[in-house]
């Protein structure tokens, strides 16, 4: 048991220790909408966060925690509009092998310079490299204004997001400890019930004096 606890402790400490030496670097690219001449500035903040800014919306897409149980991942889109928009559509998109479940209405109302955050849960079914895309569209009476942000997702054969985060490792360790605890309680309960059943059986089999 001590060896198991030592290994689990190392699993928690090592990723957290090593991650402190990784410095996030921002990668900036600029794209142009040829129809309107508007520019979108795309920034890779870190391995989990991407930002896209233009004249209409500042969008930040962040990959959140992953569940060790069903491998689902929670994504958060932050929207800072530069216009008032009573009818704003949020569209999540990716490969057909990824199921996306938004935790919000498809159309929302946003206010200029007021940040809003919305979440979606994705559930992958195959390993590989994917792109999670969120488009935000302001529907106006004469035209539409939009911005789009993308986030890269790499999944291992076990459908675990790469690189593995310290948080995910901790959740896995907790899951293992819970399973060990539940198994231990089940074994203890089985032994206790067997003892009681054996005593009752002995009393039942003992002939009366």
N, C-alpha and C positions, 0 to 999 in steps of 0.2 A: 504493500500500500504506500510506503514511504517513497519507493522508487517511482510509482505512478504519479504521486503528488509532485515530486521533483521535476519530472518530465513536463507535467502540465504547467508548472511555474515557469520553466524555461520557455515554453511556447508562448506564454503571456509576455514575459520580459523581453525576449530577443527581438520580436517585430517592433515593439514600442521603442526599444533602444536604438535599433538600426534606423528607424524612420526619422529620428531626430537629426541624422546626418544628411537627409535629403532636402535640398533647397529647391523650392518651387520656382520655376522660371516661366515668365510670361512670353508666349509666342503670339505675335500680332500679324494679322493678314488683313488686307483691304480688298473688298470686292465692290463692283459697280453695277447698279441696275441700269442697263443700257436704255431702257424705255423712259426713265425719268431723270437719269443723270445723278441719282442719289447714291451716296456711298454708305456702305456698312462696314464698320470696323469690328473684326472678329479677334478675340483675345482668348488664348488658352491660359487661364489663370494657374491651374495646376492639373494633375492627372484626373481629378474628379470634377472640375469646374470649367465651364466655357462661358464667355461673355460675348454678346453681339450688340453693337450700338449703331443707331442711325438717327435720322431726323425725327422719327415718330416714336420709337420704343428703345429703351435699354433693357436687354434681356440677359439674365444670368441663369444658366442651367447647371444644377449640381446633382451629382450622383450621391445618394445617401447610403444608409446601412443596408446590408443584405441579410436575409433570414437564413440561418443554417438549416431550418426545417424544410422549406419549400423552395429555397433559392430565389425568392422574390426580392426585388430591389426597389426602394422608394426614391423617386426623383422629385426635385423641387424646381419650379420655374419662378424666378423673381421678375416682375414686370414693373418698370418705371416709365410711364407714358409721358410723352412731351405734348400730348393733346388730350382733350376730354373726349371720351368715347363711350357712349351709352350702350353700344352694341359691339362688343369685342369678342371675337371668336378665338379660342385656344385649341389648336390642332396638334395632337401627338401622333408621331409616325415612326415606324421602324420596319424591320423585316417581318415577313409573315410568320416566322417561327418564334416571334416574341409577342406575347399578349400584353396589351397596355390597358390598364383600367384607371381612367382619370378619377380623382377624388374631388371633382368640382363640376359645375355646369359647363356646357360647351360654350355658351355665350354669357359674358359677364360685363359689368359696367366698371370702368376705370376713370380715375380723375388725374388730371395733369400733375406731374411731379409727386404723386402719392404712390409709394411702393405697395404692390400686392404680390402675395405668394400663393402658389397653387401646387398641389402634389398629384402624382400619379404613381401607380404601382405597376412594375413590369415583371413578367414571369417568363423567363427564357425556357426553351425546350431543347436547343441544340448548342453545342460549343461553337466558338468561332469569333470573328471580329464583326461588330455591328456599329451602326450609327443611330443614335436616338435623336430625333428631330422634333423641335417644337416651333410652330409658326403662330404668330399672333397677328390677327387681322382686324383692323378697325373698319367697320362697315359704315360708310357715310352716304348721304343722299346722292352725291354726285360722283364719288369715286371711293376706292378702298386704299387704306394705308397699312403696310405690313412690315414685319421683320421676322427673321428666322434664326434660330440658334441650334447648333449641333453639338453632340457630345459622343465621343468614341467609347465603346464598351467592348472589352475583350473577356471572353469566358473560356475557362479551362474545360477539359473533358468532364469534370465533375460539376460544371455550370457555376463555378465560383469566379466572381469578378477578379480580374488581375490588374495590378498586383494585389495580393491579399493584404487587407488592412489589419492593424492591431485590434480594432474593434471587433472585426469578424472572428479573429482568433480567440478573443476573450469570450465571445458568444458561444463558439464551439466548445471551449473548455467548460463553460457553465453548463451547456447541454450535456456534456459527458458526465460532469459531476452530479447533475440531477438524475441522469439515468442510473449511475452507480448507486446513488442514494435510494432511488425508487426500488432498484433491484435488491439492495440490502434489506429494505423494509419488507419487501415481498417474501424474501427468504426467511427473515426473522418471524414474520407473521405465519408463514407456512409451518415453521418448526413449532411455534407456540400452539397453533391449532392442532398439530399432530400430537403434541403432548397431551392436550386436553382430551382429544379423541381417544388416545390410548388409555388414559385413566378411566374414561367412561366405559370403554370396552372391557377393561379389567373388572370394573364393578359389575357390569352386566353379566360377565361370564362367571363371576364368583358365586358358587351355590349358596343358598341361605343356610344358616346354621340351625 
